[in-house]
Amino acid sequence: MASTEDRDFDDYNERVRAARRRQLIGAFITFDVVIVLVAIIPWLLGYGFFAHRAFDRSPAQVFVFNNGNTAHEAWVVLNGPLAQPTNRVPVAPYTVQMLETIRAPQTLHVRSTQGGEQLRSWPIDPQAGTLINLDPEMCMVVFDITPMYQGAPDDTPALPIVARIPAGQAVWYSDAERLIPPRRPLPSRATGTIHWAEDFGCDLLEPELEELLIVRAGTRLQDRMARPEPQTP
């Protein structure tokens, strides 16, 4: 028969093992809770699980074209239950304002700073350049000017048309690596695919007037190239 000392020793060992099991269970629970919080909280804020979207160094670009005489302000909100709006950026009359944001699902909001206008909102495609047109009567055309920067062969169309944006269409998404908005100078050098958007009279969007459209676009293109975008040092 086991002595009283042996039983006491066994009881002590069992208590030690039980305490260690509780410590391990507590450590595992704490670890799981930390992992869940690290994953879930960024998702609630719109940055994705473990905030993976915040580490993409290539920002998404949104261009807001305000061709009217009313000043506006624009801001983005990530698509998360607890996401907060970014700082509001002024969009002055007759200007194009660029907003840079992370590549994540989000919504752009625009409102007049002079009151009397309802808030307008559009989804942003995080994998594309986004062009917002605040003028409901303006028409635009988007051209692929990539060949111009890559030494295109002689049989390449001078200005391939990517899209005709009719009046009333407020948002357009570009799948090019770079989107140049209306009335902006063009880069003197560039790589990758490039889309150039420009506003034209709505009658020029008709297919039968395409030749005239190309001629006028070519004239504007020469003007943009004559005053190229400053190079970043």
C-alpha positions in Angstrom: 0.0 0.0 0.0 1.1 3.5 -0.8 2.1 5.6 2.1 0.5 8.9 3.0 3.6 10.7 1.8 3.3 8.9 -1.6 -0.3 9.9 -2.0 0.4 13.5 -1.0 3.3 13.5 -3.6 1.0 12.1 -6.3 -1.7 14.7 -5.4 0.9 17.5 -5.6 2.1 16.3 -9.1 -1.5 16.1 -10.3 -2.2 19.6 -9.1 1.0 20.8 -10.9 0.0 19.1 -14.1 -3.5 20.5 -13.9 -2.1 24.0 -13.3 0.1 23.6 -16.4 -2.8 22.4 -18.5 -4.8 25.5 -17.4 -1.8 27.7 -18.3 -1.5 26.1 -21.7 -5.2 26.4 -22.4 -5.1 30.0 -21.3 -2.1 30.7 -23.5 -3.9 29.1 -26.5 -7.0 31.1 -25.9 -5.1 34.3 -25.6 -3.2 33.6 -28.7 -6.4 32.8 -30.6 -8.0 36.0 -29.4 -5.0 38.1 -30.5 -5.0 36.5 -33.9 -8.7 37.1 -34.3 -8.4 40.7 -33.2 -5.4 41.3 -35.5 -7.4 39.8 -38.4 -10.8 41.1 -37.7 -10.2 44.8 -36.6 -8.4 45.8 -39.9 -11.2 44.1 -41.8 -13.8 46.1 -39.9 -11.9 49.2 -40.9 -11.8 48.2 -44.5 -8.2 47.2 -44.8 -8.9 43.5 -45.3 -7.9 40.6 -43.0 -4.5 41.2 -41.3 -4.5 44.7 -43.0 -3.0 43.1 -46.2 -4.3 45.9 -48.4 -2.4 48.6 -46.5 0.9 47.1 -47.6 0.3 47.6 -51.3 2.7 50.4 -52.2 0.9 51.2 -55.5 -2.0 53.5 -54.7 -5.3 53.6 -56.5 -5.9 56.9 -58.3 -9.3 58.6 -58.6 -9.7 61.7 -60.7 -12.6 64.1 -60.1 -13.3 66.4 -63.1 -15.3 69.5 -62.1 -16.1 71.5 -65.2 -18.7 73.7 -63.5 -18.4 76.9 -61.6 -19.3 75.4 -58.2 -16.7 74.3 -55.8 -17.0 70.7 -54.4 -15.3 68.5 -51.9 -14.5 64.8 -52.2 -13.5 62.1 -49.9 -13.3 58.3 -49.8 -14.6 55.7 -47.3 -13.3 52.2 -47.3 -16.0 49.5 -47.4 -15.8 48.3 -43.8 -18.4 48.4 -41.0 -16.2 50.7 -38.9 -14.3 52.5 -41.7 -13.8 56.3 -41.3 -13.8 58.9 -44.1 -10.5 60.3 -45.3 -9.8 64.0 -45.2 -12.0 66.0 -47.5 -10.2 67.3 -50.6 -11.4 70.5 -52.3 -12.3 70.3 -56.0 -12.2 73.8 -57.4 -14.2 74.9 -60.4 -12.9 73.9 -63.8 -10.2 71.6 -62.4 -9.3 68.0 -62.1 -8.5 66.8 -58.6 -6.6 63.6 -58.0 -7.1 61.5 -54.9 -4.7 58.6 -54.1 -5.9 55.8 -51.8 -5.1 52.3 -51.0 -6.2 49.5 -53.4 -9.3 48.3 -51.5 -13.0 48.3 -52.1 -14.3 51.8 -51.2 -16.7 54.5 -52.1 -16.1 58.1 -53.3 -18.3 60.8 -52.0 -18.7 64.3 -53.6 -20.7 67.2 -52.4 -20.9 70.9 -53.2 -19.3 73.2 -50.7 -21.9 75.9 -51.4 -24.9 73.8 -50.3 -28.1 73.0 -52.1 -26.7 69.8 -53.7 -27.3 66.3 -52.6 -24.4 64.0 -51.7 -23.3 61.9 -54.7 -21.4 58.6 -54.3 -19.7 56.1 -56.6 -17.9 52.8 -56.0 -14.2 52.8 -56.7 -12.6 49.9 -58.5 -9.4 49.3 -56.5 -7.7 47.6 -59.5 -8.4 50.4 -62.0 -8.1 54.1 -62.5 -11.4 55.9 -61.8 -12.5 59.0 -63.6 -15.5 60.9 -62.2 -17.2 63.6 -64.3 -19.4 66.0 -62.3 -20.8 67.7 -65.4 -23.9 65.8 -66.6 -23.8 67.5 -70.0 -20.2 66.7 -70.8 -19.0 64.0 -73.2 -15.5 62.4 -73.2 -13.5 60.0 -75.3 -10.7 57.7 -74.0 -7.8 56.8 -76.2 -5.1 54.3 -75.9 -1.8 56.2 -76.4 0.4 53.3 -75.3 1.8 52.9 -78.9 2.9 56.5 -78.9 5.4 55.7 -76.1 6.5 52.4 -77.4 7.5 53.2 -81.0 4.4 51.7 -82.7 4.8 50.2 -86.2 3.4 52.1 -89.1 0.2 50.1 -89.4 -0.9 50.9 -85.8 -3.9 53.2 -85.6 -2.8 56.7 -84.6 -5.3 57.0 -81.7 -7.2 53.8 -80.9 -10.5 54.7 -79.2 -11.0 52.8 -75.9 -14.3 54.3 -74.9 -16.9 57.0 -75.7 -18.3 58.4 -72.5 -21.7 60.0 -73.2 -23.4 62.8 -71.4 -24.9 61.7 -68.1 -22.3 58.9 -67.5 -20.5 60.1 -64.3 -18.0 57.3 -63.8 -15.6 55.4 -66.0 -13.0 52.8 -65.0 -9.7 52.3 -66.8 -7.8 49.0 -66.8 -4.6 50.7 -68.0 -1.6 51.0 -65.8 -1.9 54.8 -66.1 -4.9 57.1 -66.7 -4.4 60.7 -67.8 -7.5 62.8 -67.1 -8.8 65.6 -69.3 -6.9 68.8 -69.8 -3.7 67.5 -68.1 -0.3 67.6 -69.7 1.1 64.2 -70.9 4.3 62.6 -69.6 7.4 63.0 -71.7 8.2 59.4 -70.9 6.1 56.5 -69.7 5.9 52.8 -69.5 3.1 50.3 -69.4 -0.4 50.8 -70.8 -1.7 54.4 -70.9 -5.2 55.7 -71.4 -5.8 59.4 -72.2 -9.2 60.9 -71.5 -10.4 64.2 -73.1 -13.6 66.1 -73.3 -15.2 66.8 -76.7 -18.5 68.0 -78.1 -21.1 65.3 -77.8 -21.8 65.3 -81.5 -18.2 64.0 -82.1 -19.1 60.7 -80.3 -21.2 59.7 -83.3 -19.5 56.9 -85.3 -19.8 58.7 -88.6 -17.8 61.6 -87.2 -14.9 59.4 -86.0 -12.4 60.8 -88.6 -13.1 64.3 -87.5 -12.8 63.2 -83.8 -9.4 61.7 -84.5 -8.2 64.9 -86.2 -9.3 67.1 -83.3 -7.9 64.6 -80.8 -4.6 64.6 -82.6 -4.4 68.4 -82.5 -5.0 68.4 -78.7 -2.5 65.6 -78.2 0.2 67.7 -79.9 -0.8 70.6 -77.6 -0.5 68.4 -74.5 2.9 67.0 -75.7 4.1 70.6 -76.2 3.8 71.2 -72.5 4.7 67.8 -71.0 4.1 66.8 -67.4 7.0 67.8 -65.2 9.2 64.8 -64.3 9.5 63.8 -60.7 13.1 63.9 -59.5 
